[in-house]
């Protein structure tokens, strides 16, 4: 963890809005179900920036392969190397930089199997534009480009 770089939930949301101004990457997701359990596995390629959804529940996270930097308001900035497992608290939104191809799985206690129902149960909805105007989002995207260049030069992110 790198507490010197404080991260707020607002910062992560601004990061998401800024990223939305760039070409979007589709990351393949696989869904697994067993009695009372839902696992969501996502593959994220090297070099990608990803912002996760705001989760409503406490749940395990498993990185089974790969290496990424994770920013959250609770934990600040962390560099995580697989294999790694931890518990996320409710209300946490994560911003990621993927250093190596990464497979990340979240595990959720539920009997639901319908993906729309799962989304309503597990995710806290947020406006996709963060309440910012297109001009503000463009300005954030430009600032993000510059900030990312400097962040990636830091020793713990290279």
Secondary structure, 3 states (H helix, E strand, C coil): CECCCCCCHHHHHHHHHHHCCCCCCCCCEEEEEECCEEEEEEEECCCCEEECCEECCCEEEEEEEEEEEEEECCCEEEEEECCEEEEECCCCCCEEEEEEEEEEEEEEECCCCCHHHHHHHHEECCCCCCCCCHHHHHHHHHHHHHHHHHHCCCHHHC
